[in-house]
Amino acid sequence: MRFRSLLFVPAHRLELLAKVSRWQPDAVVVDLEDAVAEPDKDAARRALTEADVSVAGCTVLVRVNPPGTPWHGADVDACLASGAWGVVLPKAEDPASVRELRRRLGDGGPGVVLGIESAAGVARARDLLAGGVAGGYFGSEDFLADLGGRRTAGGLEVLYARSEVVLAGRLAGVPVIDQAVVAVDDDAAFTADAEQGRALGYVGKICVHPRQVALAHTVFTPTDDDVAAARRVIEAATAGVAVVDGQMIDAVHLRLARQVIERAGSAAGRD
């Protein structure tokens, strides 16, 4: 799972799935949780079981309501019935609940992506993401609401948690997707935030509006210049050359260069 973009679509607006292909996200999440009001959850779930999610033309996941809510079990059943690639478990905090979900999905069933978006979730992120899941994401809005904090433009209030989650993913060997930017009309803010997430080690970005998809792909896809520079490093290392473009190179630069080539190859496979 290496999604540059994870676009959320409300489960009560499934007609949007037919439009997803024009936006070309790497994956789309049909959201039965926050995007659907309580009185509408049963109807949205029924609609999902009757929908053809393949019209999205990309990987489809379903975000279910968390364990302990009245809708969780039925949501998981609906995800299984829909044929979606994966289940998104929001507000993950308890490794035992993750194990139970994986057991219920069965061997070869949908993958599990965890939402790390609370104080307890961040504190337990290493155990949660090491539980055999496909990946995760950091949900900063819910995290700050749980803390009673306040959002700022600089984002220092979530830097520790944002770093801890991506570190937990690295230790578990699974990719993690970066926080949402809810200012949907501010492309500059989204791009700057995505660049910071990329620098921290995230592989992609939550997208809450279709216009953010292309921006995420721009940030998380190596440019032609990036690829060319990486190839020069690899070729130089093979030839035993220690300086490329005026900079000393060693084993870590070779590793970084190979990562660039890998990301470029993954992106080309989707575009």
C-alpha atoms as a printed R data frame, in Angstrom:
    type eleno elety resid chain resno       x       y       z
1   ATOM     1    CA   MET     A     1   0.000   0.000   0.000
2   ATOM     2    CA   ARG     A     2   1.712   3.174  -1.222
3   ATOM     3    CA   PHE     A     3  -1.059   5.676  -1.843
4   ATOM     4    CA   ARG     A     4  -0.003   9.213  -2.737
5   ATOM     5    CA   SER     A     5  -3.629  10.299  -2.371
6   ATOM     6    CA   LEU     A     6  -6.447   8.936  -0.225
7   ATOM     7    CA   LEU     A     7  -9.664  10.683  -1.281
8   ATOM     8    CA   PHE     A     8 -12.654  10.489   1.075
9   ATOM     9    CA   VAL     A     9 -16.207  10.182  -0.282
10  ATOM    10    CA   PRO     A    10 -19.302  10.212   1.990
11  ATOM    11    CA   ALA     A    11 -21.123   6.880   1.978
12  ATOM    12    CA   HIS     A    12 -24.459   8.652   1.504
13  ATOM    13    CA   ARG     A    13 -23.128  10.216  -1.729
14  ATOM    14    CA   LEU     A    14 -22.144   7.049  -3.578
15  ATOM    15    CA   GLU     A    15 -23.024   8.636  -6.911
16  ATOM    16    CA   LEU     A    16 -19.657  10.379  -6.548
17  ATOM    17    CA   LEU     A    17 -17.860   7.064  -7.104
18  ATOM    18    CA   ALA     A    18 -18.687   7.289 -10.806
19  ATOM    19    CA   LYS     A    19 -16.835  10.632 -10.934
20  ATOM    20    CA   VAL     A    20 -13.712   9.456  -9.106
21  ATOM    21    CA   SER     A    21 -11.914   8.367 -12.275
22  ATOM    22    CA   ARG     A    22 -11.757  11.979 -13.511
23  ATOM    23    CA   TRP     A    23  -9.832  12.973 -10.368
24  ATOM    24    CA   GLN     A    24  -7.529   9.911 -10.539
25  ATOM    25    CA   PRO     A    25  -6.740   9.351  -6.854
26  ATOM    26    CA   ASP     A    26  -4.631   6.339  -5.966
27  ATOM    27    CA   ALA     A    27  -7.370   5.210  -3.585
28  ATOM    28    CA   VAL     A    28 -10.816   6.317  -2.442
29  ATOM    29    CA   VAL     A    29 -12.356   5.803   0.993
30  ATOM    30    CA   VAL     A    30 -16.115   5.403   1.263
31  ATOM    31    CA   ASP     A    31 -16.762   6.968   4.661
32  ATOM    32    CA   LEU     A    32 -19.448   5.488   6.907
33  ATOM    33    CA   GLU     A    33 -18.071   7.290   9.962
34  ATOM    34    CA   ASP     A    34 -17.649  11.062  10.338
35  ATOM    35    CA   ALA     A    35 -19.168  11.941   6.965
36  ATOM    36    CA   VAL     A    36 -22.538  10.333   7.735
37  ATOM    37    CA   ALA     A    37 -24.919  11.595  10.412
38  ATOM    38    CA   GLU     A    38 -26.303   9.034  12.842
39  ATOM    39    CA   PRO     A    39 -29.858   8.986  11.388
40  ATOM    40    CA   ASP     A    40 -28.420   8.241   7.931
41  ATOM    41    CA   LYS     A    41 -25.920   5.515   8.806
42  ATOM    42    CA   ASP     A    42 -28.182   2.506   8.217
43  ATOM    43    CA   ALA     A    43 -29.341   3.763   4.825
44  ATOM    44    CA   ALA     A    44 -25.771   4.605   3.779
45  ATOM    45    CA   ARG     A    45 -24.608   1.130   4.758
46  ATOM    46    CA   ARG     A    46 -27.404  -0.524   2.766
47  ATOM    47    CA   ALA     A    47 -26.553   1.613  -0.243
48  ATOM    48    CA   LEU     A    48 -22.933   0.502  -0.023
49  ATOM    49    CA   THR     A    49 -23.875  -3.183  -0.142
50  ATOM    50    CA   GLU     A    50 -25.884  -2.523  -3.310
51  ATOM    51    CA   ALA     A    51 -23.298  -0.318  -5.032
52  ATOM    52    CA   ASP     A    52 -20.769  -1.301  -7.676
53  ATOM    53    CA   VAL     A    53 -17.611   0.145  -6.148
54  ATOM    54    CA   SER     A    54 -15.569  -0.846  -9.205
55  ATOM    55    CA   VAL     A    55 -16.915   2.221 -11.041
56  ATOM    56    CA   ALA     A    56 -14.377   4.259  -9.057
57  ATOM    57    CA   GLY     A    57 -11.602   2.837 -11.235
58  ATOM    58    CA   CYS     A    58  -9.123   2.727  -8.357
59  ATOM    59    CA   THR     A    59  -8.528   0.993  -5.040
60  ATOM    60    CA   VAL     A    60 -11.582   1.336  -2.781
61  ATOM    61    CA   LEU     A    61 -11.618   1.171   1.013
62  ATOM    62    CA   VAL     A    62 -14.462   1.579   3.495
63  ATOM    63    CA   ARG     A    63 -14.078   3.566   6.709
64  ATOM    64    CA   VAL     A    64 -16.254   1.864   9.307
65  ATOM    65    CA   ASN     A    65 -17.426   3.211  12.630
66  ATOM    66    CA   PRO     A    66 -15.122   2.318  15.537
67  ATOM    67    CA   PRO     A    67 -15.529  -0.743  17.768
68  ATOM    68    CA   GLY     A    68 -17.936  -0.086  20.610
69  ATOM    69    CA   THR     A    69 -20.347   1.921  18.463
70  ATOM    70    CA   PRO     A    70 -23.746   0.454  17.485
71  ATOM    71    CA   TRP     A    71 -22.760   0.384  13.807
72  ATOM    72    CA   HIS     A    72 -19.330  -1.228  13.805
73  ATOM    73    CA   GLY     A    73 -20.282  -4.863  13.215
74  ATOM    74    CA   ALA     A    74 -22.780  -4.123  10.457
75  ATOM    75    CA   ASP     A    75 -20.300  -1.734   8.827
76  ATOM    76    CA   VAL     A    76 -17.659  -4.482   8.634
77  ATOM    77    CA   ASP     A    77 -20.212  -6.848   7.101
78  ATOM    78    CA   ALA     A    78 -21.115  -4.191   4.523
79  ATOM    79    CA   CYS     A    79 -17.457  -3.730   3.641
80  ATOM    80    CA   LEU     A    80 -17.072  -7.451   3.070
81  ATOM    81    CA   ALA     A    81 -20.218  -7.522   0.926
82  ATOM    82    CA   SER     A    82 -19.061  -4.564  -1.161
83  ATOM    83    CA   GLY     A    83 -15.853  -6.238  -2.317
84  ATOM    84    CA   ALA     A    84 -13.752  -3.262  -1.217
85  ATOM    85    CA   TRP     A    85  -9.976  -3.711  -1.058
86  ATOM    86    CA   GLY     A    86  -9.721  -2.684   2.557
87  ATOM    87    CA   VAL     A    87 -11.269  -1.530   5.807
88  ATOM    88    CA   VAL     A    88 -10.263   1.749   7.411
89  ATOM    89    CA   LEU     A    89 -10.539   1.496  11.204
90  ATOM    90    CA   PRO     A    90 -10.725   5.015  12.635
91  ATOM    91    CA   LYS     A    91  -9.598   6.142  16.080
92  ATOM    92    CA   ALA     A    92  -7.574   2.960  16.580
93  ATOM    93    CA   GLU     A    93  -6.433   2.671  20.180
94  ATOM    94    CA   ASP     A    94  -6.623  -0.982  21.217
95  ATOM    95    CA   PRO     A    95  -4.389  -3.626  19.576
96  ATOM    96    CA   ALA     A    96  -6.886  -6.300  20.678
97  ATOM    97    CA   SER     A    97  -9.631  -4.623  18.617
98  ATOM    98    CA   VAL     A    98  -7.336  -4.595  15.610
99  ATOM    99    CA   ARG     A    99  -6.607  -8.303  16.043
100 ATOM   100    CA   GLU     A   100 -10.343  -9.021  16.336
101 ATOM   101    CA   LEU     A   101 -11.068  -7.096  13.140
102 ATOM   102    CA   ARG     A   102  -8.350  -8.969  11.247
103 ATOM   103    CA   ARG     A   103  -9.744 -12.274  12.543
104 ATOM   104    CA   ARG     A   104 -13.229 -11.316  11.407
105 ATOM   105    CA   LEU     A   105 -12.027 -10.349   7.943
106 ATOM   106    CA   GLY     A   106 -10.229 -13.678   7.592
107 ATOM   107    CA   ASP     A   107  -7.088 -14.751   5.780
108 ATOM   108    CA   GLY     A   108  -6.976 -13.218   2.328
109 ATOM   109    CA   GLY     A   109  -9.741 -10.778   3.247
110 ATOM   110    CA   PRO     A   110  -9.663  -6.995   2.984
111 ATOM   111    CA   GLY     A   111  -6.598  -5.198   4.245
112 ATOM   112    CA   VAL     A   112  -6.786  -3.030   7.353
113 ATOM   113    CA   VAL     A   113  -5.699   0.619   7.452
114 ATOM   114    CA   LEU     A   114  -5.648   2.261  10.869
115 ATOM   115    CA   GLY     A   115  -6.559   5.833  11.697
116 ATOM   116    CA   ILE     A   116  -4.190   7.043  14.411
117 ATOM   117    CA   GLU     A   117  -6.087  10.089  15.622
118 ATOM   118    CA   SER     A   118  -6.260  10.266  19.410
119 ATOM   119    CA   ALA     A   119  -3.875  10.675  22.319
120 ATOM   120    CA   ALA     A   120  -4.137   6.964  23.163
121 ATOM   121    CA   GLY     A   121  -3.708   6.033  19.508
122 ATOM   122    CA   VAL     A   122  -0.514   8.038  19.172
123 ATOM   123    CA   ALA     A   123   0.817   6.649  22.458
124 ATOM   124    CA   ARG     A   124   0.182   3.087  21.212
125 ATOM   125    CA   ALA     A   125   0.979   3.688  17.550
126 ATOM   126    CA   ARG     A   126   3.963   1.323  17.500
127 ATOM   127    CA   ASP     A   127   1.937  -1.606  18.830
128 ATOM   128    CA   LEU     A   128  -1.067  -0.774  16.653
129 ATOM   129    CA   LEU     A   129   0.825  -0.520  13.371
130 ATOM   130    CA   ALA     A   130   2.851  -3.638  14.165
131 ATOM   131    CA   GLY     A   131  -0.373  -5.665  14.287
132 ATOM   132    CA   GLY     A   132  -0.259  -7.030  10.743
133 ATOM   133    CA   VAL     A   133  -2.074  -4.118   9.113
134 ATOM   134    CA   ALA     A   134  -1.577  -2.721   5.615
135 ATOM   135    CA   GLY     A   135  -0.840   0.805   6.784
136 ATOM   136    CA   GLY     A   136  -2.235   3.790   8.600
137 ATOM   137    CA   TYR     A   137  -2.830   7.514   8.585
138 ATOM   138    CA   PHE     A   138  -2.446  10.339  11.073
139 ATOM   139    CA   GLY     A   139  -5.660  12.255  11.801
140 ATOM   140    CA   SER     A   140  -4.585  15.584  13.277
141 ATOM   141    CA   GLU     A   141  -8.014  17.170  13.629
142 ATOM   142    CA   ASP     A   142  -9.393  14.421  15.874
143 ATOM   143    CA   PHE     A   143  -6.076  14.205  17.712
144 ATOM   144    CA   LEU     A   144  -6.160  17.898  18.646
145 ATOM   145    CA   ALA     A   145  -9.822  17.682  19.604
146 ATOM   146    CA   ASP     A   146  -8.926  14.829  21.938
147 ATOM   147    CA   LEU     A   147  -6.109  16.853  23.486
148 ATOM   148    CA   GLY     A   148  -8.109  20.048  23.710
149 ATOM   149    CA   GLY     A   149  -5.478  21.796  21.636
150 ATOM   150    CA   ARG     A   150  -5.791  24.452  18.972
151 ATOM   151    CA   ARG     A   151  -4.800  24.375  15.304
152 ATOM   152    CA   THR     A   152  -2.187  26.859  14.105
153 ATOM   153    CA   ALA     A   153  -0.835  27.643  10.660
154 ATOM   154    CA   GLY     A   154   2.652  26.454  11.603
155 ATOM   155    CA   GLY     A   155   1.486  23.075  12.848
156 ATOM   156    CA   LEU     A   156   3.934  22.772  15.741
157 ATOM   157    CA   GLU     A   157   1.093  21.565  17.963
158 ATOM   158    CA   VAL     A   158   0.961  18.255  16.041
159 ATOM   159    CA   LEU     A   159   4.618  17.875  15.064
160 ATOM   160    CA   TYR     A   160   5.446  15.417  17.845
161 ATOM   161    CA   ALA     A   161   2.424  13.202  17.157
162 ATOM   162    CA   ARG     A   162   2.883  13.458  13.396
163 ATOM   163    CA   SER     A   163   6.496  12.360  13.775
164 ATOM   164    CA   GLU     A   164   5.680   9.566  16.201
165 ATOM   165    CA   VAL     A   165   3.091   8.034  13.866
166 ATOM   166    CA   VAL     A   166   5.358   8.005  10.816
167 ATOM   167    CA   LEU     A   167   8.174   6.589  12.964
168 ATOM   168    CA   ALA     A   168   5.829   3.859  14.213
169 ATOM   169    CA   GLY     A   169   4.972   2.986  10.630
170 ATOM   170    CA   ARG     A   170   8.643   2.766   9.700
171 ATOM   171    CA   LEU     A   171   9.403   0.480  12.633
172 ATOM   172    CA   ALA     A   172   6.447  -1.724  11.677
173 ATOM   173    CA   GLY     A   173   7.431  -1.741   8.014
174 ATOM   174    CA   VAL     A   174   4.122  -0.286   6.808
175 ATOM   175    CA   PRO     A   175   3.439   2.985   4.950
176 ATOM   176    CA   VAL     A   176   1.612   5.841   6.650
177 ATOM   177    CA   ILE     A   177  -0.437   8.632   5.061
178 ATOM   178    CA   ASP     A   178  -0.264  12.221   6.266
179 ATOM   179    CA   GLN     A   179  -2.916  14.427   7.846
180 ATOM   180    CA   ALA     A   180  -5.728  16.246   6.061
181 ATOM   181    CA   VAL     A   181  -5.762  19.944   5.210
182 ATOM   182    CA   VAL     A   182  -9.328  21.128   5.672
183 ATOM   183    CA   ALA     A   183  -8.816  24.513   3.980
184 ATOM   184    CA   VAL     A   184  -9.987  23.084   0.654
185 ATOM   185    CA   ASP     A   185  -9.591  26.353  -1.279
186 ATOM   186    CA   ASP     A   186  -6.013  26.991  -0.151
187 ATOM   187    CA   ASP     A   187  -3.786  25.087  -2.567
188 ATOM   188    CA   ALA     A   188  -0.647  26.754  -1.209
189 ATOM   189    CA   ALA     A   189  -1.423  25.612   2.342
190 ATOM   190    CA   PHE     A   190  -2.070  22.059   1.172
191 ATOM   191    CA   THR     A   191   1.123  21.923  -0.856
192 ATOM   192    CA   ALA     A   192   3.245  23.328   1.970
193 ATOM   193    CA   ASP     A   193   1.751  20.868   4.444
194 ATOM   194    CA   ALA     A   194   2.260  17.981   2.018
195 ATOM   195    CA   GLU     A   195   5.890  18.994   1.496
196 ATOM   196    CA   GLN     A   196   6.405  18.925   5.256
197 ATOM   197    CA   GLY     A   197   4.767  15.505   5.468
198 ATOM   198    CA   ARG     A   198   6.942  14.213   2.651
199 ATOM   199    CA   ALA     A   199  10.018  15.504   4.473
200 ATOM   200    CA   LEU     A   200   8.935  13.619   7.609
201 ATOM   201    CA   GLY     A   201   8.626  10.357   5.672
202 ATOM   202    CA   TYR     A   202   4.928  10.083   4.825
203 ATOM   203    CA   VAL     A   203   4.082   8.408   1.518
204 ATOM   204    CA   GLY     A   204   0.901  10.313   0.679
205 ATOM   205    CA   LYS     A   205  -1.831  12.639   1.829
206 ATOM   206    CA   ILE     A   206  -5.442  12.445   2.928
207 ATOM   207    CA   CYS     A   207  -7.549  14.405   0.446
208 ATOM   208    CA   VAL     A   208 -10.884  15.828   1.581
209 ATOM   209    CA   HIS     A   209 -11.596  17.506  -1.768
210 ATOM   210    CA   PRO     A   210 -10.936  16.286  -5.330
211 ATOM   211    CA   ARG     A   211  -8.801  19.356  -6.141
212 ATOM   212    CA   GLN     A   212  -6.250  18.170  -3.577
213 ATOM   213    CA   VAL     A   213  -5.521  14.917  -5.422
214 ATOM   214    CA   ALA     A   214  -3.343  16.418  -8.155
215 ATOM   215    CA   LEU     A   215  -1.512  18.525  -5.567
216 ATOM   216    CA   ALA     A   216  -0.719  15.415  -3.514
217 ATOM   217    CA   HIS     A   217   0.567  13.595  -6.583
218 ATOM   218    CA   THR     A   218   2.847  16.491  -7.451
219 ATOM   219    CA   VAL     A   219   4.441  16.459  -4.005
220 ATOM   220    CA   PHE     A   220   4.710  12.707  -3.541
221 ATOM   221    CA   THR     A   221   5.864  11.815  -7.058
222 ATOM   222    CA   PRO     A   222   9.589  12.294  -7.811
223 ATOM   223    CA   THR     A   223  10.205  14.757 -10.639
224 ATOM   224    CA   ASP     A   224  12.208  13.907 -13.744
225 ATOM   225    CA   ASP     A   225  15.092  15.879 -12.249
226 ATOM   226    CA   ASP     A   226  14.829  13.875  -9.012
227 ATOM   227    CA   VAL     A   227  14.968  10.608 -10.947
228 ATOM   228    CA   ALA     A   228  17.880  11.758 -13.107
229 ATOM   229    CA   ALA     A   229  19.858  12.816 -10.032
230 ATOM   230    CA   ALA     A   230  19.124   9.508  -8.329
231 ATOM   231    CA   ARG     A   231  20.343   7.591 -11.366
232 ATOM   232    CA   ARG     A   232  23.563   9.593 -11.396
233 ATOM   233    CA   VAL     A   233  24.173   8.620  -7.783
234 ATOM   234    CA   ILE     A   234  23.504   4.935  -8.496
235 ATOM   235    CA   GLU     A   235  25.727   4.935 -11.577
236 ATOM   236    CA   ALA     A   236  28.505   6.747  -9.716
237 ATOM   237    CA   ALA     A   237  28.342   4.354  -6.796
238 ATOM   238    CA   THR     A   238  28.571   1.407  -9.168
239 ATOM   239    CA   ALA     A   239  31.643   2.927 -10.772
240 ATOM   240    CA   GLY     A   240  33.231   3.734  -7.412
241 ATOM   241    CA   VAL     A   241  32.935   7.514  -7.847
242 ATOM   242    CA   ALA     A   242  32.679   9.448  -4.569
243 ATOM   243    CA   VAL     A   243  31.454  12.848  -5.826
244 ATOM   244    CA   VAL     A   244  28.270  13.560  -7.805
245 ATOM   245    CA   ASP     A   245  27.110  17.061  -8.743
246 ATOM   246    CA   GLY     A   246  29.748  18.490  -6.415
247 ATOM   247    CA   GLN     A   247  28.566  16.515  -3.380
248 ATOM   248    CA   MET     A   248  30.154  13.615  -1.574
249 ATOM   249    CA   ILE     A   249  28.097  10.420  -1.739
250 ATOM   250    CA   ASP     A   250  28.148   7.349   0.442
251 ATOM   251    CA   ALA     A   251  25.903   4.416   1.336
252 ATOM   252    CA   VAL     A   252  23.075   6.551   2.715
253 ATOM   253    CA   HIS     A   253  22.894   8.613  -0.488
254 ATOM   254    CA   LEU     A   254  22.736   5.411  -2.513
255 ATOM   255    CA   ARG     A   255  19.876   4.208  -0.333
256 ATOM   256    CA   LEU     A   256  18.012   7.485  -0.788
257 ATOM   257    CA   ALA     A   257  18.562   7.342  -4.552
258 ATOM   258    CA   ARG     A   258  17.090   3.849  -4.730
259 ATOM   259    CA   GLN     A   259  14.062   5.025  -2.778
260 ATOM   260    CA   VAL     A   260  13.481   7.789  -5.327
261 ATOM   261    CA   ILE     A   261  13.593   5.275  -8.184
262 ATOM   262    CA   GLU     A   262  11.205   2.976  -6.313
263 ATOM   263    CA   ARG     A   263   8.694   5.776  -5.665
264 ATOM   264    CA   ALA     A   264   8.884   6.916  -9.272
265 ATOM   265    CA   GLY     A   265   8.206   3.379 -10.462
266 ATOM   266    CA   SER     A   266   5.221   3.012  -8.130
267 ATOM   267    CA   ALA     A   267   3.760   6.306  -9.320
268 ATOM   268    CA   ALA     A   268   4.234   5.395 -12.987
269 ATOM   269    CA   GLY     A   269   2.333   2.171 -12.388
270 ATOM   270    CA   ARG     A   270  -0.723   4.151 -11.317
271 ATOM   271    CA   ASP     A   271  -0.672   7.102 -13.734
